[in-house]
Amino acid sequence: MTLIKLAIKEIRNNLRFSIFFIFNLSLGLSGLLAIDSLKISISEALASRANAILAADVGVGARRPLTNDEKIILKSLAPTNSQSSEVFESFTMLSTASNSRLVEVKAIEENYPFYGEIELKNQGILKSSDKKDIFDGDKIWAYPELLLQLGATIGDKIKIGEVEFTISDEILRDSAGAGAGFTFAPPVYISKTAFSKTGLIQTGSTGYFSHLIKLPTDINAEEYASLLNKKLTDPAIKISTSKNASEQVGRLLGYLGDYLGLAGLVALFLMALGQIFLYRSYLVKRYRDIAILKSIGLDNSRVLSLYVLHILMLSCLALIPSLIFSSFILPMLKSPVQNLININIDFSLRGSTIYLLSILSLVGSILIGYPLLLQAIKVKPRHLLQPSESTQPSSTSTVITALYYTPAILSYYLISLWLAQSIKTGTLFFTLFTAAILTLTLCGDLLLRLTYKLNIKNLPFRISLRNLSRSRFSSLAAFVTLGMGVLLSNLIPIMENGIKSEIETPSGGQLPSFFLVDIQEDQVENLNNLLKLNNVAVMNTSPMIRARLTSINNIPFEKIERSKTPVTREQENENRFRNRGFNITYRNTLSPSERLLEGPSFKDSPIQKPKISIETRFADRLNIKIGDAMIFDIQGVPVEGVVVNRRKVRWTSFQPNFFIQFDVGVLTDAPKTFLSTLGQIPVDQKILIQNKIVKNFPNISILDVSRVIERLTDIISQMSFALKAMAIFSMLVGLVVLFSISSQQIFERKTEVNLLKVLGSNFSLIRKIFLFEFVFITFLAGLIGTALSYIVAYLLATEIFDSAFSFIISEPLAIFIGVNVAAFTITLIVIEGVIHSRPRELLEGTN
């Protein structure tokens, strides 16, 4: 009880320190609190609508129709009183008399959806058992944006394939369309019977064939899905539960949450750096008090317990402002997330997050403060008989200090892995982050040593440089804090610009105007003739063959049960690649968007067996090496090949690219469709050319690359907005830390201010000394932080995002100027609070 009273007294008697400590800690925690609440809010919203997103309990689907044997297995395993519904989804062209658009057709049966609902403008809310007018003749339902693009209204005629349909209603809301924000074409609903008349489902046509199953209430969906996985062994068949479906919709938002978390982690570090400085300064002033406590009988453990209790109390008090700050941050992240997903999400702070952050606050504060306390309790009672400046404990070696902080560093690394949900990304972040901190520390230390040796004639500048060198710890703390804040603030716009530049203007190539899909083999020549007649250049035409990977080096290639939840993003990616069929091609040379990384070309390889080239990242995910033998099943025919090289693909070229490609020969006679890209077409001719292709070849789907790029850049901008908000928040934390450091430093140097006044210095000279001191630190930290941001952006672009690095100057320059102006203003405000102190305090301080 005595220790509690003493701890409360410490808080009251050191109110200035307590306020700064609580404010810094709460600001650093609030970012992670808001981000974790955001991630939980998204997960809860998706989980609550999981059945509606899938529209069933279990879904069985593939990019091919199920075989008769597979249908028999599915039927034999169907529980009594279960219901099923077939759905076909495909991208295809829809046309009017004067226009055409790519749409995502969803061909359904009458009992769709088993869960959830579709809200229409005229028919209202429709559920599974309700009558739907698209089953009364050739009718479709369309989204408002499609009608706007086509200039059409309800009742107008449109054409899909060879059949003319009537737009019977407008879709206002679709519970299964939660991920519609990510699509590149508006969906339309049509009856499965009516769609079969269009003639668009041909051999090799791209599309997704689903069998949706509604289970009786006494059947567990996860167990049933596991049973189906064991019986339907083809990796091309995807068995989904409602949980899987909601996770798939939330995958992109999950990645956004991961990177937001890492951005919040930077703010947490900046806060920790400020806390170390504040707590160290506080303990230095308490050395005599600690010596007094020891002299009246408290041993080291009791003194340590007192100050541990003190820091825990401050950490608890910091939770209240953390909740307030995070409630302001959360709405800033709401807009970009809501624009990416068509589900209403309750963005609010979650109890589990508050509990987790409470633990982080308490444990983190101990990890930061404990090494400093171990140093402080070395003070001896005999120091009371010495001058106050001699009341210093024996110093601790650098190695011992590093060991003291090892738990904090290890904890920070583990939090990085947890937030990134990826060993690779988390480790790379931690490595780059640590390297940036060390670089800033070394640069700052070197600059401080150099400034001490400079012979500056300007008196205020000379005094300020001397002060920086003498207050090395506080100067380095401010330098590293501002440098890291500038680094992160610059990193987001630099990365955004690089990714957008790579998409909009890929290096080494020209973007196509159109990307054509589902070209039948007998249509290639006629299509080329039509394009030639209209002066349209064909950039690339590639065959596409659907295959199933059966073994690697005679080891069966097995799919992974979806019930086994992946722990990391790497496992998630591996699972996704294992649980799929493959589209492969054949070529004798690399395309302009490909580059050989390892192994000989097909022409130079001495291997006599069919040769395979594999994309490098795909090879890494599935652990495929040069020399491995791979066997594929192509419509029942086994095809074997040997991996002879690895290549890098520039996916942003929007050319037909594949993970796996064979040499010309072995696959020439395999059933296939073709993909094609068309060269630049004048804007005023694009619709005309598109309409001609649709009229002559209605089965061919046409992707307008410019529209795809527009949608991609919009998604990137939405995600970037949220990341920029966190970067700005981190920079704000950095400035708050600067304010804390400068305020504490200037407050502790009141004696120096008064001494300067006694010696005849005016207010202007004193202002210049402090302004030069902190603005100099800010300028150099901003300069080095900006340089490091370009280096880190380059490494992230090449190692994580596999994109080109693009140099920009405007936003980093604006951030650099803004930080310097903010630092100047903060220093000026802090100076004014001390500069008017009275010289007589010199005499009062000696009494």
C-alpha positions in Angstrom: 0.0 0.0 0.0 2.9 2.3 0.8 4.4 1.7 -2.7 1.0 2.6 -4.3 0.9 5.9 -2.3 4.5 6.7 -3.3 3.8 5.9 -7.0 0.7 8.2 -7.0 2.8 10.9 -5.3 5.4 10.5 -8.0 2.8 11.1 -10.7 1.5 14.2 -8.9 4.9 15.7 -8.1 6.1 15.2 -11.7 3.0 16.3 -13.5 4.8 17.7 -16.6 6.6 14.4 -17.2 3.4 12.4 -16.5 1.4 14.3 -19.1 4.0 14.0 -21.8 4.5 10.3 -21.0 0.8 9.5 -21.1 0.2 11.6 -24.3 3.1 10.0 -26.2 2.1 6.5 -25.2 -1.6 7.0 -26.0 -0.8 8.5 -29.4 1.5 5.6 -30.3 -1.0 3.0 -29.2 -4.0 4.6 -30.8 -2.9 3.8 -34.4 -2.6 0.1 -33.7 -5.9 0.2 -31.7 -7.7 1.7 -34.7 -6.2 -0.7 -37.2 -6.9 -3.8 -35.3 -10.4 -2.7 -34.7 -10.8 -2.1 -38.4 -9.6 -5.6 -39.2 -11.9 -7.1 -36.7 -14.8 -5.0 -37.9 -14.2 -6.3 -41.5 -13.9 -9.9 -40.3 -17.0 -9.7 -38.2 -19.0 -8.1 -41.0 -17.9 -10.8 -43.5 -18.5 -13.6 -41.0 -22.0 -12.4 -40.2 -22.9 -12.5 -43.9 -20.8 -15.5 -44.9 -23.7 -17.7 -46.0 -25.2 -14.9 -48.0 -21.8 -14.2 -49.8 -21.6 -17.8 -51.0 -25.5 -18.1 -51.2 -25.1 -21.6 -49.9 -23.5 -23.7 -47.1 -21.0 -25.4 -49.5 -19.9 -24.7 -53.0 -18.2 -27.1 -55.4 -16.7 -25.3 -58.5 -14.2 -25.4 -61.2 -13.2 -23.6 -64.4 -14.6 -26.6 -66.3 -17.8 -28.6 -66.1 -17.7 -31.4 -63.6 -17.3 -34.8 -65.3 -20.0 -37.5 -65.1 -18.0 -39.4 -62.5 -17.5 -36.3 -60.4 -21.3 -35.5 -60.6 -22.0 -39.1 -59.4 -19.7 -38.7 -56.4 -21.3 -35.4 -55.6 -24.8 -36.9 -55.8 -23.9 -40.0 -53.7 -22.5 -37.8 -50.9 -25.4 -35.4 -50.9 -27.2 -35.6 -47.4 -30.9 -36.4 -47.3 -33.0 -33.2 -47.6 -30.1 -31.2 -49.0 -30.7 -28.9 -51.9 -28.5 -27.9 -54.9 -28.3 -25.2 -57.5 -26.0 -24.8 -60.5 -24.5 -21.4 -61.3 -22.3 -20.5 -64.3 -20.2 -17.3 -64.2 -18.3 -15.9 -67.1 -17.1 -12.7 -68.7 -18.7 -12.1 -72.1 -19.8 -9.2 -74.4 -23.2 -7.6 -74.2 -24.3 -5.3 -77.1 -27.0 -2.9 -78.1 -27.6 -1.5 -81.6 -24.8 1.1 -81.1 -22.7 0.0 -78.2 -21.1 -3.0 -76.5 -19.7 -3.7 -73.1 -17.9 -6.5 -71.2 -20.1 -7.9 -68.5 -19.9 -10.7 -65.9 -22.8 -13.0 -66.6 -24.2 -14.9 -63.7 -26.5 -17.7 -65.1 -28.6 -19.1 -62.2 -31.4 -21.6 -61.5 -34.7 -20.7 -59.9 -33.8 -21.7 -56.3 -30.8 -19.3 -56.2 -29.8 -17.9 -53.7 -30.3 -20.3 -50.7 -29.2 -17.6 -48.4 -29.2 -13.8 -48.7 -31.3 -11.9 -51.1 -31.4 -9.8 -54.3 -33.1 -6.5 -54.2 -34.5 -5.2 -57.6 -36.0 -1.9 -58.5 -39.4 -3.2 -59.6 -39.7 -6.7 -58.0 -38.3 -5.7 -54.6 -36.5 -8.2 -52.4 -36.2 -11.7 -53.8 -35.1 -14.8 -51.9 -34.7 -18.5 -52.8 -38.4 -19.4 -53.0 -39.6 -16.2 -54.7 -40.7 -16.1 -58.3 -38.1 -14.4 -60.6 -39.2 -13.0 -63.9 -35.9 -13.9 -65.7 -37.2 -17.5 -65.9 -40.2 -16.3 -67.9 -38.5 -15.8 -71.3 -35.3 -14.2 -72.4 -34.7 -11.5 -69.8 -31.8 -10.2 -67.7 -31.2 -8.1 -64.6 -28.5 -5.4 -64.8 -26.7 -3.0 -62.5 -27.4 0.7 -62.8 -23.8 1.5 -63.9 -24.2 -0.8 -66.9 -27.4 0.8 -68.0 -25.7 4.2 -67.7 -22.7 3.0 -69.8 -25.0 1.6 -72.5 -27.5 4.5 -72.3 -30.2 1.9 -71.8 -33.3 1.6 -69.5 -35.6 -1.2 -68.2 -37.5 -2.6 -71.2 -34.7 -2.1 -73.7 -33.3 -4.9 -75.8 -29.7 -6.1 -75.6 -27.9 -9.0 -77.3 -25.7 -11.7 -75.7 -24.2 -14.1 -78.2 -26.9 -15.0 -80.7 -29.9 -14.2 -78.5 -31.7 -11.0 -77.8 -32.7 -10.3 -74.2 -35.0 -7.7 -72.5 -33.7 -5.8 -69.5 -36.5 -6.6 -67.1 -35.2 -5.1 -63.9 -32.4 -3.1 -62.2 -30.3 -4.6 -59.4 -30.1 -2.4 -56.4 -28.4 -4.8 -54.0 -27.0 -8.3 -54.1 -25.9 -10.0 -50.9 -23.7 -12.3 -52.8 -21.9 -9.4 -54.5 -19.8 -8.3 -51.5 -16.7 -8.3 -53.6 -18.2 -6.4 -56.5 -16.0 -3.5 -55.7 -13.0 -5.5 -57.1 -14.5 -6.5 -60.4 -13.6 -5.1 -63.8 -17.1 -5.6 -65.4 -20.6 -5.1 -64.0 -22.5 -8.3 -63.3 -25.8 -9.2 -65.0 -28.2 -12.0 -64.0 -29.8 -14.4 -66.5 -31.4 -17.8 -66.2 -29.2 -20.8 -66.9 -31.6 -22.1 -69.5 -31.7 -18.8 -71.4 -27.9 -18.5 -71.3 -27.4 -22.0 -72.8 -29.2 -20.7 -76.0 -26.5 -18.1 -76.6 -24.0 -20.6 -77.9 -21.2 -18.9 -75.8 -20.3 -22.1 -73.9 -17.9 -23.8 -76.2 -14.9 -26.1 -75.9 -12.2 -24.3 -73.7 -14.5 -21.4 -72.9 -13.4 -19.5 -69.8 -15.9 -19.5 -67.0 -16.7 -20.9 -63.6 -19.1 -23.8 -63.0 -20.5 -23.9 -59.5 -22.7 -26.4 -57.7 -24.2 -24.7 -54.6 -25.4 -26.9 -51.8 -27.8 -26.1 -48.9 -27.3 -28.6 -46.1 -29.8 -29.7 -43.4 -29.3 -27.9 -40.1 -27.8 -31.0 -38.5 -25.0 -31.3 -41.0 -21.7 -29.5 -40.3 -20.6 -27.6 -43.4 -16.8 -27.9 -42.6 -17.0 -31.6 -42.1 -19.0 -32.1 -45.3 -16.5 -30.0 -47.3 -13.7 -32.1 -45.9 -15.4 -35.3 -47.0 -15.9 -33.8 -50.5 -12.2 -32.8 -50.6 -11.2 -36.4 -50.0 -13.4 -37.7 -52.8 -13.0 -35.0 -55.4 -9.2 -35.0 -55.6 -8.6 -32.9 -58.7 -6.8 -29.7 -57.5 -8.9 -27.8 -60.2 -12.0 -28.4 -58.1 -12.5 -25.9 -55.4 -14.6 -26.9 -52.4 -15.7 -23.8 -50.5 -17.7 -23.2 -47.3 -19.3 -19.9 -46.4 -16.2 -19.2 -44.3 -13.9 -19.7 -47.3 -16.1 -17.4 -49.4 -16.0 -14.6 -46.9 -12.2 -14.9 -46.5 -11.8 -14.7 -50.3 -13.8 -11.5 -50.5 -11.8 -10.0 -47.6 -8.4 -11.1 -48.9 -7.4 -7.8 -50.5 -8.7 -5.9 -47.4 -6.7 -8.3 -45.4 -3.5 -7.3 -47.2 -4.5 -3.6 -46.7 -4.9 -4.3 -43.0 -1.5 -6.0 -42.8 0.3 -3.0 -44.3 -1.7 -0.5 -42.3 -0.6 -2.5 -39.2 3.1 -2.1 -40.2 2.6 1.6 -40.8 1.1 1.8 -37.3 4.1 -0.1 -36.0 6.3 2.7 -37.2 4.3 5.1 -35.0 4.7 2.7 -32.1 8.4 2.8 -32.5 8.6 6.6 -32.7 6.5 6.6 -29.5 8.9 4.2 -27.9 11.9 6.3 -28.8 10.2 9.4 -27.3 9.3 7.4 -24.2 12.9 6.2 -23.7 14.1 9.8 -23.8 11.4 11.1 -21.5 11.8 8.3 -19.0 15.6 8.6 -19.0 15.4 12.3 -18.4 12.9 11.7 -15.6 15.1 9.1 -13.9 18.2 11.2 -14.1 16.4 13.9 -12.1 15.3 11.2 -9.6 18.7 9.8 -8.8 19.0 11.7 -5.5 15.4 10.6 -4.6 16.4 7.0 -5.2 19.5 7.4 -3.1 17.3 8.9 -0.3 14.9 5.9 -0.5 17.8 3.6 -0.2 19.2 5.5 2.8 15.9 5.1 4.7 15.9 1.4 4.3 14.4 0.4 0.9 16.4 -2.2 -0.9 16.9 -2.4 -4.7 13.9 -4.7 -5.2 11.5 -2.3 -3.3 12.8 0.7 -5.2 12.5 -1.3 -8.5 8.9 -2.3 -7.5 8.0 1.3 -6.8 9.1 2.6 -10.2 7.6 -0.4 -12.0 4.3 0.3 -10.3 4.7 4.0 -11.3 5.2 3.2 -14.9 2.3 0.7 -14.9 0.0 3.3 -13.5 1.0 5.8 -16.2 0.4 3.1 -18.8 -3.1 2.4 -17.5 -3.8 6.1 -17.6 -2.7 6.3 -21.2 -5.4 3.9 -22.3 -8.2 6.5 -21.9 -6.7 9.0 -24.4 -5.7 6.1 -26.7 -9.4 5.2 -27.0 -10.2 8.9 -27.8 -7.5 9.3 -30.4 -8.3 5.9 -32.1 -12.0 6.9 -32.4 -10.8 9.9 -34.5 -8.5 7.7 -36.7 -11.0 4.9 -37.4 -13.4 7.1 -39.5 -10.4 8.2 -41.7 -9.9 4.6 -42.7 -13.6 3.9 -43.2 -14.1 5.6 -46.6 -11.5 3.7 -48.7 -12.5 0.4 -47.2 -16.2 0.9 -47.7 -15.6 1.8 -51.4 -13.9 -1.5 -51.9 -16.5 -3.8 -50.4 -20.3 -3.7 -50.8 -21.1 -4.5 -47.2 -22.1 -2.2 -44.4 -19.5 -2.4 -41.8 -19.8 -1.3 -38.2 -16.5 0.5 -37.7 -16.1 0.7 -33.9 -13.6 -0.1 -31.3 -13.6 -3.8 -30.2 -13.3 -5.1 -26.7 -10.7 -7.8 -27.7 -8.5 -5.1 -29.3 -8.7 -2.9 -26.2 -7.7 -5.8 -24.0 -4.8 -6.7 -26.4 -3.6 -3.1 -26.5 -3.8 -2.9 -22.7 -1.4 -5.8 -22.5 0.8 -4.2 -25.1 0.8 -0.9 -23.2 1.7 -2.4 -19.9 4.3 -4.9 -21.2 5.7 -2.5 -23.7 6.2 0.2 -21.1 8.0 -2.3 -18.8 10.3 -3.4 -21.7 11.2 0.2 -22.5 11.6 1.4 -18.9 13.1 -1.6 -17.1 16.6 -1.3 -18.6 16.7 2.3 -17.6 15.5 1.4 -14.1 18.2 -1.2 -13.7 20.7 1.5 -14.4 19.0 4.0 -12.0 19.0 1.7 -9.0 22.8 1.5 -9.0 22.7 4.9 -7.3 24.3 4.6 -3.8 23.3 6.5 -0.6 26.8 7.9 -0.4 26.0 10.0 -3.5 24.0 12.2 -1.3 27.2 13.5 0.2 28.5 14.5 -3.2 27.5 17.4 -5.5 24.3 16.9 -7.4 26.0 16.5 -10.7 28.0 13.7 -9.2 24.9 11.7 -8.3 25.3 9.4 -11.2 25.3 5.6 -11.0 28.1 3.6 -12.6 27.7 3.3 -16.4 26.5 0.1 -18.0 28.5 -1.4 -21.0 27.0 -1.2 -24.5 26.8 -5.0 -24.7 24.8 -5.2 -21.4 22.5 -2.4 -22.5 21.9 -4.2 -25.8 21.0 -7.4 -23.8 18.6 -5.5 -21.6 16.7 -4.3 -24.7 16.8 -7.7 -26.5 13.3 -8.7 -25.2 11.9 -5.4 -26.5 13.5 -5.8 -29.9 12.4 -9.5 -30.1 8.8 -8.4 -29.2 8.9 -5.8 -31.9 9.9 -8.4 -34.5 7.2 -10.8 -33.4 4.6 -8.0 -33.6 5.8 -7.3 -37.1 5.2 -10.9 -38.1 1.8 -10.9 -36.5 0.7 -7.6 -38.2 2.1 -8.6 -41.6 0.7 -12.2 -41.4 3.8 -13.1 -43.4 7.2 -14.3 -42.4 8.8 -12.8 -45.5 7.0 -9.4 -45.4 7.4 -9.1 -41.6 11.0 -10.0 -41.7 11.8 -7.7 -44.6 10.0 -4.9 -42.8 11.9 -5.4 -39.6 15.2 -5.7 -41.4 14.7 -2.6 -43.5 13.3 -0.8 -40.5 16.2 -1.8 -38.3 18.7 -0.9 -41.1 17.1 2.5 -41.5 17.3 3.2 -37.7 20.9 2.2 -37.6 21.7 4.3 -40.6 20.0 7.3 -39.2 21.7 6.8 -35.8 25.1 6.5 -37.4 24.6 9.4 -39.7 23.3 11.5 -36.8 26.2 10.6 -34.5 28.7 11.4 -37.3 27.1 14.7 -38.0 27.1 15.6 -34.3 30.8 14.8 -34.1 31.5 16.9 -37.2 29.5 19.9 -36.0 31.5 20.0 -32.8 34.7 20.5 -34.7 33.3 23.2 -37.1 34.6 26.6 -36.5 31.5 28.8 -37.0 31.8 32.5 -36.6 28.0 33.1 -36.2 27.5 33.2 -32.4 24.0 31.7 -32.2 24.8 29.0 -34.7 28.0 28.1 -32.9 26.3 27.9 -29.5 23.5 25.8 -30.9 25.9 23.3 -32.5 27.8 23.0 -29.2 24.5 22.3 -27.4 23.6 19.6 -29.9 27.0 17.9 -29.4 26.7 18.1 -25.6 23.1 16.7 -25.5 24.0 13.8 -27.8 21.3 11.4 -26.6 18.4 13.8 -27.0 19.7 15.1 -30.3 20.0 11.6 -31.7 16.5 10.7 -30.4 15.0 13.7 -32.2 17.1 13.0 -35.3 16.0 9.3 -35.6 12.4 10.1 -34.8 12.0 12.8 -37.5 14.1 10.8 -40.0 11.8 7.7 -39.6 8.7 9.8 -39.7 9.8 11.4 -43.0 10.8 8.0 -44.4 7.4 6.5 -43.9 5.5 9.6 -45.0 7.5 9.6 -48.3 7.4 5.8 -48.7 3.7 5.6 -49.4 3.4 8.2 -52.3 6.7 6.9 -53.8 5.4 3.3 -53.8 2.0 4.4 -55.1 3.5 6.3 -58.0 5.8 3.4 -58.9 3.0 0.8 -59.0 0.7 3.2 -61.0 3.5 4.0 -63.4 4.2 0.3 -64.0 0.5 -0.3 -64.7 -0.1 2.7 -66.9 3.2 2.8 -68.8 5.1 -0.5 -68.4 8.8 -0.3 -68.9 10.0 -1.8 -72.2 6.7 -2.1 -73.9 3.4 -0.5 -75.2 0.1 -1.3 -73.6 -2.5 -3.0 -75.8 -5.9 -1.4 -76.4 -7.9 -4.7 -76.2 -7.3 -8.1 -74.6 -9.3 -10.8 -76.4 -10.3 -14.0 -74.6 -12.1 -17.3 -75.7 -11.0 -17.2 -79.4 -11.7 -20.6 -80.9 -9.0 -22.2 -83.0 -11.1 -22.0 -86.2 -11.7 -18.3 -85.6 -8.1 -17.1 -85.5 -7.6 -16.6 -89.2 -11.0 -14.9 -89.8 -10.4 -12.6 -86.8 -6.9 -11.6 -88.1 -8.4 -10.8 -91.5 -11.1 -8.6 -89.9 -8.5 -6.8 -87.9 -6.2 -6.3 -90.9 -9.1 -4.9 -92.9 -9.6 -2.3 -90.2 -5.9 -1.5 -89.9 -5.6 -2.9 -86.3 -2.3 -4.5 -85.4 -2.2 -7.8 -83.5 0.5 -7.6 -80.8 0.4 -11.2 -79.5 -1.7 -14.3 -80.1 -1.1 -17.2 -77.7 -2.8 -20.6 -77.3 -4.2 -21.5 -73.9 -4.7 -25.1 -72.8 -6.4 -26.2 -69.6 -4.4 -28.8 -67.8 -4.2 -30.5 -64.4 -0.8 -31.0 -62.7 -0.7 -34.6 -61.5 2.8 -35.1 -60.3 6.2 -33.5 -59.8 9.2 -35.9 -59.9 6.7 -38.8 -59.7 5.3 -37.5 -56.4 1.5 -36.9 -56.7 0.5 -33.3 -56.7 -2.2 -33.2 -54.0 -4.5 -30.4 -53.1 -4.8 -29.1 -49.6 -8.0 -29.2 -47.6 -9.5 -25.8 -47.3 -10.5 -26.5 -43.7 -6.8 -26.3 -42.9 -6.5 -22.5 -42.3 -3.2 -21.0 -43.4 -1.2 -19.2 -40.7 0.8 -16.9 -43.0 0.3 -15.2 -46.4 2.9 -17.5 -47.8 0.9 -20.6 -46.8 -2.3 -18.9 -48.1 -0.6 -18.4 -51.5 0.7 -22.0 -51.6 -2.7 -23.4 -50.8 -4.3 -21.2 -53.5 -1.8 -22.4 -56.1 -2.2 -26.0 -55.1 -6.0 -25.9 -55.2 -6.4 -24.9 -58.8 -6.1 -26.1 -62.4 -3.6 -24.5 -64.7 -3.7 -22.7 -68.0 -0.6 -23.5 -70.0 0.7 -22.5 -73.4 3.5 -23.3 -75.8 6.1 -21.0 -77.4 9.5 -21.4 -78.9 10.8 -18.0 -77.7 10.2 -15.6 -74.9 7.7 -12.8 -75.3 8.9 -9.1 -74.9 7.3 -9.1 -71.4 9.5 -12.1 -70.3 13.1 -12.3 -69.2 15.2 -15.5 -68.7 16.6 -15.7 -65.2 18.1 -19.2 -64.9 18.8 -22.1 -67.3 19.1 -22.3 -71.1 16.5 -21.3 -73.6 14.5 -24.0 -75.3 16.7 -23.7 -78.3 20.0 -24.2 -76.3 18.8 -26.9 -74.0 20.2 -30.4 -74.8 17.3 -32.2 -73.1 15.3 -34.4 -75.5 12.1 -34.6 -73.5 9.5 -31.9 -73.9 10.9 -28.7 -72.3 9.1 -26.5 -69.7 9.8 -22.9 -68.7 8.4 -21.8 -65.4 7.7 -18.4 -63.9 10.1 -17.8 -61.0 7.7 -16.8 -58.2 5.4 -19.6 -59.1 8.4 -22.0 -58.9 9.3 -20.6 -55.5 5.7 -21.1 -54.1 5.6 -24.7 -55.2 9.3 -25.4 -54.7 9.9 -26.4 -58.3 13.5 -26.5 -59.5 15.3 -26.8 -62.8 15.5 -30.4 -63.8 12.2 -31.4 -62.1 9.9 -33.6 -64.2 6.2 -32.5 -64.3 3.3 -34.5 -65.6 0.1 -32.8 -66.7 -3.3 -34.4 -67.5 -4.9 -32.7 -70.5 -8.4 -34.1 -71.0 -7.2 -37.6 -69.9 -4.0 -37.6 -71.9 -0.8 -37.5 -69.7 1.9 -35.0 -71.0 5.4 -35.1 -69.4 8.0 -32.4 -69.5 11.2 -31.3 -67.8 11.8 -27.8 -66.3 14.8 -26.3 -68.2 14.6 -22.7 -67.1 13.0 -20.0 -64.9 11.8 -16.7 -66.2 10.5 -13.5 -64.9 7.3 -12.1 -66.2 6.2 -8.5 -66.3 2.5 -9.1 -65.6 1.7 -5.4 -66.0 2.4 -5.6 -69.7 -1.2 -6.9 -70.1 0.0 -9.5 -72.7 -0.9 -13.2 -72.6 1.5 -14.5 -70.0 1.5 -17.9 -68.2 3.1 -19.5 -65.2 4.0 -22.6 -67.3 4.8 -22.9 -70.9 6.0 -25.8 -73.1 8.2 -25.8 -76.1 6.4 -26.0 -79.5 5.5 -29.5 -80.5 4.1 -31.7 -77.8 0.9 -29.5 -77.3 0.3 -28.4 -80.8 -2.7 -30.8 -81.3 -4.2 -30.3 -77.8 -7.7 -28.8 -77.5 -7.2 -25.1 -76.9 -8.5 -21.6 -77.2 -6.5 -18.5 -78.0 -5.8 -15.1 -76.3 -4.9 -12.1 -78.3 -3.9 -8.5 -77.7 -4.4 -5.6 -80.1 -2.2 -2.6 -80.6 -3.1 1.0 -80.1 -6.5 2.0 -81.5 -7.6 5.7 -81.7 -10.1 6.5 -79.0 -12.8 7.4 -81.5 -12.4 4.1 -83.2 -12.4 1.7 -80.2 -16.1 1.3 -79.9 -16.4 0.8 -83.6 -13.8 -2.0 -83.7 -15.2 -3.6 -80.5 -18.7 -3.7 -82.0 -17.4 -5.3 -85.3 -15.6 -8.0 -83.3 -18.7 -8.7 -81.2 -21.0 -8.8 -84.2 -18.8 -11.3 -86.1 -17.5 -13.3 -83.1 -20.0 -13.0 -80.3 -18.3 -15.7 -78.2 -15.1 -13.6 -77.9 -14.8 -11.5 -74.7 -13.0 -8.2 -75.0 -11.2 -6.5 -72.2 -10.7 -2.8 -72.7 -7.2 -2.4 -71.1 -7.7 1.3 -70.4 -10.8 0.5 -68.3 -8.9 -2.2 -66.4 -6.1 0.2 -65.7 -8.6 2.8 -64.6 -10.2 0.4 -62.1 -6.8 -0.8 -60.9 -5.5 2.7 -60.2 -8.7 3.5 -58.5 -8.3 0.5 -56.1 -4.7 1.5 -55.5 -5.7 5.0 -54.8 -8.3 3.9 -52.3 -5.8 1.7 -50.5 -3.1 4.3 -50.7 -5.4 6.9 -49.1 -5.7 4.7 -46.0 -1.9 4.1 -45.9 -1.2 7.8 -46.4 -3.5 8.5 -43.4 -1.5 6.2 -41.3 1.8 7.7 -42.6 0.6 11.2 -41.7 -0.4 9.9 -38.3 3.1 8.4 -37.9 4.6 11.7 -38.9 2.3 13.4 -36.4 3.6 11.1 -33.7 7.2 12.0 -34.7 6.4 15.7 -34.4 4.8 15.1 -31.0 7.9 13.3 -29.9 10.0 16.3 -31.2 7.7 18.6 -29.2 8.2 16.4 -26.1 12.0 16.3 -26.5 12.4 20.0 -27.3 10.0 21.0 -24.5 11.9 18.8 -22.0 15.3 20.0 -23.2 14.4 23.7 -23.2 12.7 23.4 -19.8 15.7 21.7 -18.3 17.9 24.4 -19.7 16.1 27.3 -18.0 19.2 27.9 -16.1 21.2 28.3 -19.3 18.5 30.7 -20.6 18.7 32.8 -17.5 22.5 32.8 -17.5 22.5 34.0 -21.1 20.2 36.9 -20.0 22.6 37.8 -17.1 25.4 37.9 -19.6 23.5 40.4 -21.7 21.8 38.2 -24.4 18.5 39.5 -25.7 15.4 37.5 -26.5 16.3 37.5 -30.2 19.7 35.9 -29.7 18.2 33.2 -27.3 15.5 32.4 -29.9 18.1 32.0 -32.6 20.2 29.6 -30.5 17.3 27.2 -29.9 15.8 27.6 -33.4 19.1 26.9 -35.1 19.5 23.9 -32.8 16.2 22.1 -33.6 15.7 23.3 -37.2 19.3 22.1 -38.0 18.4 18.7 -36.6 15.1 18.6 -38.5 16.7 19.7 -41.8 19.4 17.0 -41.7 17.0 14.3 -40.4 14.5 15.2 -43.2 17.2 15.1 -45.8 18.6 11.7 -44.8 15.1 10.3 -44.2 14.0 11.3 -47.7 17.1 9.7 -49.2 16.4 6.5 -47.2 12.8 6.5 -48.3 13.9 6.1 -52.0 16.2 3.3 -51.1 13.5 1.4 -49.0 10.9 2.1 -51.8 13.3 0.5 -54.3 13.8 -2.6 -52.2 10.1 -3.0 -51.5 9.2 -2.5 -55.1 11.6 -5.2 -56.3 11.3 -7.7 -53.4 7.6 -7.5 -52.3 5.6 -5.9 -55.1 7.7 -7.1 -58.0 7.2 -3.8 -59.8 9.3 -1.0 -61.2 10.7 1.8 -59.1 9.6 5.3 -60.2 11.4 8.4 -58.9 9.2 11.4 -57.9 10.1 14.6 -56.3 6.9 16.7 -55.7 5.4 14.9 -52.7 8.7 14.1 -50.9 9.7 17.8 -51.3 6.3 19.0 -49.9 6.7 16.6 -46.9 10.3 17.8 -46.4 9.2 21.5 -46.4 6.2 20.8 -44.2 8.2 18.9 -41.6 10.7 21.8 -41.4 8.0 24.4 -41.1 6.3 22.3 -38.4 9.5 21.9 -36.5 10.2 25.6 -36.7 6.7 26.4 -35.3 6.9 23.8 -32.5 10.3 25.1 -31.4 9.1 28.7 -31.4 6.1 27.8 -29.3 8.2 25.9 -26.8 10.8 28.6 -26.6 8.2 31.3 -25.7 7.2 29.3 -22.7 10.7 29.4 -21.2 12.3 32.6 -22.6 10.4 34.9 -20.3 11.7 33.2 -17.1 13.3 35.6 -14.7 17.1 35.6 -14.0 16.5 35.6 -10.2 15.6 31.9 -10.6 19.3 31.3 -10.8 19.6 32.4 -7.2 16.4 30.6 -6.2 17.7 27.4 -7.7 20.7 27.5 -5.4 18.7 27.8 -2.2 
